[in-house]
Amino acid sequence: MDSATEPLGPGPSAGLGRHLVSFTDHAEDRFDLLAPIFRAALAQGCRCLFIGHRTTLPVLRDALAGRGCDVTDPLVSGQFRFLTAEETYLQGGCFDADRMLDSWGRAAVSARSDGCSGLCASAEVTWLHQRVPGSDRWLEYEYRINELDGLDQVGVMCLYDTNTLPAWLAPELAKVHPLIHADGMVRANAEFASGADQAADVPLAEDLEPAADRLPCAQLALLLSAYVDGQLIRRRRDEVARHLRACEVCAEKLESYRTLKAGLASLRTPGPVTPGFWDALRAHLANGPDPSA
Amino acid sequence: MTSVPASRAAFESLALQYLSDLMGSALRMTRNWEEAQDLTQDTLVRAFRGFKGFQPGTNFKAWVFRIMVNTYINSQRRAARRPRTVSWEDVPGESEAGGFDPLAEDSQPEGSTLADLPDERLKRALDDLPDEFRVPVLLCDVEEFPYKDIARMLGIPLGTVRSRIFRGRQRLREALTQDPGSAS
């Protein structure tokens, strides 16, 4: 796909108004990406926000300054903000996807009401591998960032450290980001799965859990239910299929879900509509205001 | 004879196409013929009012069902007249956030068969489910909407849709594998 392989630029404004992912194994590479983007964002009057470990701020400030992005004054004025994971993702000791998505919405509104032209944010999520409660919804959360209202005025750069990221998770994360940073360039991401027709491949909550073929049978029941609906990502589907080939108990349970689903589908019957109902409804519509007027 | 404005004609054409589907679904949701008619009418009146926001060529059925589900939920919230209709707020312990334990839900003996279920028993078991499980199951298994559409209709995350459908089915299986004689 031509548009998916066309480089959008080496950095600066390419990360604004977009949801971008980067996989690196070295902090210096992450600073190389962040510095030009934050510099451009600050010059354009955006609020910049970085969420990290509390010890990260001095390191980040020096690394950005060394790359031509001095955030000393913006930190004082509030144009550049630094927050910790505990203040954001992990409030109350757990990750709540809905709460965090709401927070992004509020942060964007707050940036605009403070006179900023947009919000440019980045975060390190090294806590993700620590199996924090709620982190099993991380992929769902990442996908739903794309559906945030006003994303055109918000840039979110997700920087993953491959030293701590489970190997299987990177391709799943790639699917939920429309842009990817690689080899010093920001590109449209060919792996990005968008649109309702690919909804089944949007990773769901189970994806930070152990592989399905290693789950105890009873815990597999939740996956079996979604399996019957064709609503598991491909990798999960394959794992469940492998488990089913080796497990009669789960195969029987699957059959009972299928029977139940078929029985429920048979309840789908059209409702009786009397001519009087339709006539009354038409009269009602005719008497009301024309919505196109 | 006066001409019908183009927007109303377009709306009526689409509405008529899905009218019996809507009525059927309204009947399953409300379990009451009069309420089903009211719900269908309210839905279509609201849909017409918001028709300007509908993008031609997109999924009208999903759009209008979303309005119907919202109308139904709001009417239930207002009326709160059925004891079994519970809050649509997240149920404690349900979520993927850690409290939900599928092990605890899965105590049903395998081998008990659901085959050859009389429709009436299934219908009754479905009717007895609390709304927060019944409506997602209806939308998934009867109306055949994908999880993503259901999440949008109900305003809940995908993961919650999945767990509610799962828990709804678990309850149905439990109800249906009980001795029919002991069923209420």
Chai-1 contact restraints between the chains, C-beta under 6 A:
chainA,res_idxA,chainB,res_idxB,connection_type,confidence,min_distance_angstrom,max_distance_angstrom,comment,restraint_id
A,P133,B,A97,contact,1.0,0.0,6.0,A-B,restraint_1
A,P133,B,G98,contact,1.0,0.0,6.0,A-B,restraint_2
A,G134,B,A97,contact,1.0,0.0,6.0,A-B,restraint_3
A,D136,B,E96,contact,1.0,0.0,6.0,A-B,restraint_4
A,R137,B,E96,contact,1.0,0.0,6.0,A-B,restraint_5
A,R137,B,G159,contact,1.0,0.0,6.0,A-B,restraint_6
A,E140,B,L158,contact,1.0,0.0,6.0,A-B,restraint_7
A,E140,B,G159,contact,1.0,0.0,6.0,A-B,restraint_8
A,A196,B,K148,contact,1.0,0.0,6.0,A-B,restraint_9
A,A199,B,P146,contact,1.0,0.0,6.0,A-B,restraint_10
A,A199,B,K148,contact,1.0,0.0,6.0,A-B,restraint_11
A,L204,B,L158,contact,1.0,0.0,6.0,A-B,restraint_12
A,L204,B,G159,contact,1.0,0.0,6.0,A-B,restraint_13
A,A205,B,E96,contact,1.0,0.0,6.0,A-B,restraint_14
A,A205,B,G159,contact,1.0,0.0,6.0,A-B,restraint_15
A,A218,B,L103,contact,1.0,0.0,6.0,A-B,restraint_16
A,A218,B,D106,contact,1.0,0.0,6.0,A-B,restraint_17
A,Q219,B,P102,contact,1.0,0.0,6.0,A-B,restraint_18
A,A221,B,P102,contact,1.0,0.0,6.0,A-B,restraint_19
A,A221,B,D106,contact,1.0,0.0,6.0,A-B,restraint_20
A,L222,B,P102,contact,1.0,0.0,6.0,A-B,restraint_21
A,L222,B,F166,contact,1.0,0.0,6.0,A-B,restraint_22
A,S225,B,F166,contact,1.0,0.0,6.0,A-B,restraint_23
A,S225,B,R169,contact,1.0,0.0,6.0,A-B,restraint_24
A,A226,B,R162,contact,1.0,0.0,6.0,A-B,restraint_25
A,Q231,B,Y147,contact,1.0,0.0,6.0,A-B,restraint_26
A,V249,B,E110,contact,1.0,0.0,6.0,A-B,restraint_27
A,E252,B,E110,contact,1.0,0.0,6.0,A-B,restraint_28
A,S256,B,L114,contact,1.0,0.0,6.0,A-B,restraint_29
A,T259,B,L114,contact,1.0,0.0,6.0,A-B,restraint_30
A,T259,B,A115,contact,1.0,0.0,6.0,A-B,restraint_31
A,L260,B,L114,contact,1.0,0.0,6.0,A-B,restraint_32
A,L260,B,R169,contact,1.0,0.0,6.0,A-B,restraint_33
A,K261,B,D141,contact,1.0,0.0,6.0,A-B,restraint_34
A,G263,B,L117,contact,1.0,0.0,6.0,A-B,restraint_35
A,G263,B,L122,contact,1.0,0.0,6.0,A-B,restraint_36
A,L264,B,D141,contact,1.0,0.0,6.0,A-B,restraint_37
A,L264,B,V142,contact,1.0,0.0,6.0,A-B,restraint_38
A,A265,B,D141,contact,1.0,0.0,6.0,A-B,restraint_39
A,L267,B,V142,contact,1.0,0.0,6.0,A-B,restraint_40
A,R268,B,V142,contact,1.0,0.0,6.0,A-B,restraint_41
A,T269,B,G24,contact,1.0,0.0,6.0,A-B,restraint_42
A,P270,B,S20,contact,1.0,0.0,6.0,A-B,restraint_43
A,P270,B,G24,contact,1.0,0.0,6.0,A-B,restraint_44
A,G271,B,S20,contact,1.0,0.0,6.0,A-B,restraint_45
A,G271,B,M23,contact,1.0,0.0,6.0,A-B,restraint_46
A,G271,B,G24,contact,1.0,0.0,6.0,A-B,restraint_47
A,G271,B,L27,contact,1.0,0.0,6.0,A-B,restraint_48
A,V273,B,L19,contact,1.0,0.0,6.0,A-B,restraint_49
A,V273,B,S20,contact,1.0,0.0,6.0,A-B,restraint_50
A,V273,B,M23,contact,1.0,0.0,6.0,A-B,restraint_51
A,L281,B,Q41,contact,1.0,0.0,6.0,A-B,restraint_52
A,L281,B,L44,contact,1.0,0.0,6.0,A-B,restraint_53
A,L285,B,R8,contact,1.0,0.0,6.0,A-B,restraint_54
A,L285,B,F48,contact,1.0,0.0,6.0,A-B,restraint_55
A,D290,B,P5,contact,1.0,0.0,6.0,A-B,restraint_56
A,P291,B,R49,contact,1.0,0.0,6.0,A-B,restraint_57
A,P291,B,F51,contact,1.0,0.0,6.0,A-B,restraint_58
A,P291,B,K52,contact,1.0,0.0,6.0,A-B,restraint_59
A,S292,B,S7,contact,1.0,0.0,6.0,A-B,restraint_60
A,S292,B,K52,contact,1.0,0.0,6.0,A-B,restraint_61
